[in-house]
Amino acid sequence: MERIAIVQAKELFGSHFIGWDELKPLFEKLELSLSSIRIPDIHYSLDDLEKKSKDYILILGIPELDGKKLSIANFRDCFGVNPDISEPCFYNQDWYMNEKFIHDTLELRWYLLKKDAIEDSRAVQPTELLKEHISFPSAVLCVYTFFAYYYAQKGLLWYRDFIWCSDTDHNGDRIYVGKYHDVDGVNKNGFSIHRHLALRNCYASITLY
């Protein structure tokens, strides 16, 4: 399998490439030391990268810097939940603060992540999408990419779309993230983290006579 050098990948992906140099503004915002790390080789083939370069983001995943995990919990601590103070930020909710997945981090590797929602996946149950061999990204990869892309390109990913994730909460409910802006203007701006509640025996009905 023919490999590709980082400089070639950067030229191929253009604004969809987020490597070490492109990550530096994010790390500075997080007040992390930019100590050198061993950047891994890009493990994707040249053929795969050429096919994905127009629709995917190629991003270098970093698990931690300066002894600090690049987790959702630490991103939230940095960016906050109030758009009146600064943006981008998280949507103001706290249901997930005791969930395990917010402390997960990435592997030290390159990731190919689709930039825009798959049109045919809209309003389709995640269980059905998984049957089509769609691979959901982790919530931390989506958070990491969202903020990294903003500080590298000044663009907001998944502005009005929710994205299914591979994570579940302690009840097994599927996590979905994104939709930074509420088109109806009811909710404030913020990167959302939600869970898709599955029907269980505790959901029932009463009747009005």
C-alpha positions in Angstrom: 0.0 0.0 0.0 1.5 3.3 -1.1 1.9 5.8 1.8 1.7 9.5 1.6 3.8 12.2 3.2 2.3 14.8 5.5 3.3 17.6 3.1 1.5 15.8 0.2 -1.6 15.2 2.4 -1.7 18.9 3.3 -1.6 19.9 -0.4 -4.2 17.3 -1.3 -6.7 18.3 1.5 -6.1 22.0 1.6 -8.4 23.6 4.2 -9.6 20.1 5.2 -6.2 19.2 6.6 -5.5 19.7 10.3 -2.0 18.7 11.3 0.4 19.9 14.0 0.7 23.4 12.7 -3.0 23.8 12.3 -3.7 22.5 15.8 -1.4 25.1 17.5 -4.1 27.8 17.8 -6.3 25.4 19.6 -3.6 24.3 21.9 -2.7 27.9 22.7 -6.4 28.5 23.5 -6.3 25.5 25.8 -3.1 27.0 27.4 -1.2 23.8 26.7 2.6 23.6 26.2 3.5 23.1 22.5 6.2 20.6 23.4 7.3 18.5 20.5 5.7 15.1 20.0 6.4 12.3 17.6 3.9 12.8 14.8 2.8 9.4 13.5 2.8 8.4 9.9 -0.4 8.8 7.9 -1.7 5.2 7.8 -4.2 5.7 5.0 -3.3 4.8 1.4 -2.8 7.5 -1.2 -5.7 6.1 -3.1 -8.0 6.4 0.0 -6.8 10.0 0.6 -7.4 11.0 -2.9 -11.0 9.7 -2.8 -11.8 11.3 0.5 -9.9 14.7 0.1 -13.0 16.7 -1.1 -15.5 15.5 1.5 -13.5 14.5 4.6 -11.3 16.2 7.2 -7.9 14.7 7.8 -7.0 15.5 11.4 -4.1 14.5 13.7 -5.5 13.1 16.9 -3.5 14.0 20.1 -4.5 12.2 23.3 -2.8 14.7 25.7 -0.4 17.5 26.0 1.5 18.9 28.9 0.1 16.0 31.0 -3.5 17.1 30.3 -6.0 14.9 28.5 -7.7 16.3 25.5 -11.1 15.2 26.8 -14.6 16.6 26.5 -14.4 17.5 30.2 -11.3 19.6 29.7 -12.6 21.2 26.5 -15.8 22.2 28.4 -13.7 23.7 31.2 -11.8 25.8 28.7 -14.6 26.9 26.3 -17.5 27.2 28.8 -21.2 27.2 28.2 -22.1 30.9 27.8 -22.0 32.4 24.2 -22.5 35.8 25.7 -19.0 35.5 27.2 -17.2 33.9 24.3 -17.8 31.7 21.2 -17.5 28.9 20.2 -18.7 27.3 23.4 -20.7 24.3 24.6 -24.5 24.4 24.9 -25.5 24.9 28.5 -26.4 21.5 29.9 -24.9 19.3 32.5 -26.6 15.9 32.3 -23.4 14.2 31.0 -21.0 15.5 33.6 -21.0 12.1 35.4 -20.8 10.1 32.2 -17.6 8.1 31.5 -17.3 9.2 27.8 -16.5 12.8 28.6 -13.2 11.7 30.1 -12.2 9.6 27.0 -9.5 10.9 24.7 -8.1 10.0 21.3 -5.4 7.8 20.0 -2.2 9.3 18.7 -3.1 8.8 15.0 -4.6 10.5 12.0 -8.4 10.4 11.5 -10.5 10.8 8.4 -13.9 12.3 9.4 -16.7 13.2 7.0 -17.1 17.0 7.0 -20.9 17.2 6.3 -23.8 15.0 7.2 -24.6 12.1 4.8 -27.8 13.2 3.2 -29.4 9.8 3.0 -28.8 9.3 6.7 -31.2 12.1 7.8 -34.1 11.0 10.0 -32.9 7.4 10.0 -32.6 5.5 13.3 -29.0 4.9 14.3 -29.6 1.2 14.5 -30.5 1.2 10.9 -27.5 3.2 9.9 -25.2 0.8 11.7 -26.6 -2.0 9.6 -25.4 -0.1 6.5 -21.8 -0.3 7.9 -21.6 3.4 8.7 -18.9 3.9 11.3 -19.9 6.5 13.9 -17.1 8.7 15.3 -16.6 9.0 19.0 -18.0 12.1 20.8 -14.5 13.2 21.8 -13.3 13.1 18.1 -16.3 15.3 17.1 -15.6 17.8 19.9 -11.9 17.8 19.2 -12.5 18.3 15.4 -15.1 20.9 15.9 -12.9 23.2 18.0 -9.7 22.4 16.1 -11.4 23.2 12.8 -12.8 26.5 14.1 -9.4 27.7 15.3 -7.6 26.5 12.1 -10.2 27.7 9.6 -12.7 30.0 11.5 -15.6 27.8 10.3 -18.2 26.0 12.4 -18.9 22.4 11.6 -22.3 20.8 11.9 -23.9 24.2 12.4 -27.5 22.9 12.1 -27.0 19.1 12.2 -26.7 16.6 14.9 -24.2 13.8 14.4 -24.5 10.3 15.8 -21.6 9.0 17.9 -20.2 5.6 18.8 -20.6 6.4 22.5 -23.5 5.5 24.8 -24.4 6.7 28.3 -24.6 4.5 31.4 -28.1 3.3 30.3 -27.0 2.4 26.8 -28.6 5.4 25.1 -26.9 6.6 22.0 -24.9 9.9 22.1 -25.3 12.6 19.4 -23.6 15.9 19.2 -23.4 19.1 17.1 -26.1 21.5 16.0 -24.3 24.6 17.1 -27.1 27.0 16.1 -30.8 26.7 16.7 -32.4 27.9 13.4 -35.6 28.9 15.3 -33.6 31.1 17.6 -35.1 29.6 20.8 -31.9 28.2 22.2 -28.6 29.9 22.6 -25.6 29.0 20.5 -23.4 26.1 21.7 -22.0 22.8 20.7 -24.6 20.3 21.9 -24.2 16.9 23.5 -27.4 14.8 23.8 -28.6 11.2 24.2 -31.2 9.4 22.2 -33.6 7.9 24.8 -34.6 4.3 24.1 -38.0 3.1 25.1 -37.9 1.1 28.3 -40.5 -0.2 30.8 -40.4 3.0 32.8 -42.0 4.8 29.8 -45.8 4.4 30.1 -49.1 6.2 29.7 -52.0 7.2 31.9 -55.4 8.3 30.5 -57.6 11.3 30.9 -61.3 10.5 31.3 
